[in-house]
Amino acid sequence: MIKTEFNQTTIAKSASLIGVGLHTGKNVTLTFKPAEENNGYTFKRIDLEGTPIIKADANFVTNTQRGTCLEKNGVTIQTCEHVLAALVGLQIDNVCIELDASEPPIMDGSSKFFVEACETAGIVELAAKREEYIVREVITYRDEDTGSEITVIPSSEYQVTTMVDFGTKVLGTQNATLDTLSDFKIEISDSRTFSFLHEIEMLLEHGLIKGGDLNNAIVYVDKELSQETMERLKVAFKKDNIAVKPNGILDNLTLHHPNEAARHKLLDVVGDLALIGTRIRGKVIANKPGHFVNTQFAKKMSKIIKIEKRNNVPQVDLNQVPLMDVNAIMEMLPHRQPFLLLDKVYELSSSHVIGTKNVTMNESFFAGHFPGAPVMPGVLIIEAMAQTGGILVLSTVPDPENYLTFFMKMDNVKFKQKVVPGDTLIFKCSLITPIRRGICHMQGYAYTNGKLCAEAELMAQITKVK
């Protein structure tokens, strides 16, 4: 996780839409409302007692058969993906979405009208910085039953590619790509939901598509249209006449894009992955995506990010030129071999420092700790952490070479992982309180192999010796 240079955003004022839920057929008013920083996306059911709130979280997904359904404490939100896709596409970080029914209005089956409503409301910056999860390795989820698969790979920004193949001549194989979120509005947002005729028939039989008409769903005719079916469709869609166009789609609707089906699947991926709850910097490649595989992947990503946040491992590119090498460190610290336990410093601000130590078999302490099972002594891990913190406190004086740093106190010292030859220790020390009279109170962490291995609260004082 990193904090970016960009501020979080919300909308400037409320904006409402009125429509009908695709599956419930109920009239519904949806209102986008400004939200505070770090709120993320939340749904609020104002039609229910207590106006319960459900966070847009993959762990609340309970059903994905006809859209993505969230449920918490018996309160549901249906078909949330198109609304969420609009917010992600506009790079709006925090919004409260009020509803007076369980399902947002389907509108035309795309995200277009949600985008327009939010743009009308206006977008404003908040004080807090955005956080992003930087994808550094390939992460994949595959549904063995369907062959659907989603993979994310490292990339300089959030990108999405979808590949769909339904094995039917009328639709065929389609691909769509979103190279940058700034293209979402023009390239993706107006891509409407679609279905096949045999699915429409099944839904009508079970009374599960009460708010549909030919203006909010593309219907691909993948079987012969009988007179009986045609009459049922006339009633369902409130049309006097229904016919099939030469391209295999029911009439009264013209495609916005030749690959509109693939683009809508991409829209769904963007909306479903909003349930991760954290921005992603990486390229998502979705092969035969659907709400189930999308949300399962979102749950996997959410778990990975949660673990990383808990470990809070600093993201350090060990191949980059450090801010300070060992020679620069020795100009500031009085320590020398064999007791200099800090090799490089990568970050240094007025309130934090990040440094590293490469642990090799040549360390003198391994000769006796322990023969045949070398382990770095915990007290030396804390000493190396303190030397890192020493860089932070000595950076506040103009002549650090004339000062020594002495421990005053150590609290809440914990060791969680062994450190052995070949490990690279990453230290992060941050001020708990401002430095006063040369006294530094800081929180220190040591990490190796992507895990927290030690932590401690340290208090030290610098004393001038010359």
Secondary structure as GFF3:
##gff-version 3
##sequence-region A 1 466
A	DSSP	beta_strand	2	11	.	.	.	ID=ss1
A	DSSP	beta_strand	15	20	.	.	.	ID=ss2
A	DSSP	beta_strand	27	34	.	.	.	ID=ss3
A	DSSP	beta_strand	41	45	.	.	.	ID=ss4
A	DSSP	beta_strand	53	55	.	.	.	ID=ss5
A	DSSP	three_ten_helix	58	60	.	.	.	ID=ss6
A	DSSP	beta_strand	61	63	.	.	.	ID=ss7
A	DSSP	beta_strand	69	72	.	.	.	ID=ss8
A	DSSP	beta_strand	75	77	.	.	.	ID=ss9
A	DSSP	alpha_helix	81	89	.	.	.	ID=ss10
A	DSSP	beta_strand	95	99	.	.	.	ID=ss11
A	DSSP	alpha_helix	112	121	.	.	.	ID=ss12
A	DSSP	beta_strand	123	134	.	.	.	ID=ss13
A	DSSP	beta_strand	139	142	.	.	.	ID=ss14
A	DSSP	beta_strand	149	153	.	.	.	ID=ss15
A	DSSP	beta_strand	159	165	.	.	.	ID=ss16
A	DSSP	beta_strand	173	178	.	.	.	ID=ss17
A	DSSP	three_ten_helix	181	183	.	.	.	ID=ss18
A	DSSP	alpha_helix	184	187	.	.	.	ID=ss19
A	DSSP	beta_strand	194	196	.	.	.	ID=ss20
A	DSSP	alpha_helix	197	205	.	.	.	ID=ss21
A	DSSP	beta_strand	218	220	.	.	.	ID=ss22
A	DSSP	alpha_helix	227	237	.	.	.	ID=ss23
A	DSSP	alpha_helix	260	273	.	.	.	ID=ss24
A	DSSP	three_ten_helix	274	276	.	.	.	ID=ss25
A	DSSP	beta_strand	279	281	.	.	.	ID=ss26
A	DSSP	beta_strand	283	287	.	.	.	ID=ss27
A	DSSP	alpha_helix	291	311	.	.	.	ID=ss28
A	DSSP	alpha_helix	326	332	.	.	.	ID=ss29
A	DSSP	beta_strand	344	348	.	.	.	ID=ss30
A	DSSP	beta_strand	352	358	.	.	.	ID=ss31
A	DSSP	three_ten_helix	364	367	.	.	.	ID=ss32
A	DSSP	alpha_helix	378	394	.	.	.	ID=ss33
A	DSSP	three_ten_helix	400	402	.	.	.	ID=ss34
A	DSSP	beta_strand	403	415	.	.	.	ID=ss35
A	DSSP	beta_strand	424	436	.	.	.	ID=ss36
A	DSSP	beta_strand	439	448	.	.	.	ID=ss37
A	DSSP	beta_strand	451	464	.	.	.	ID=ss38
###
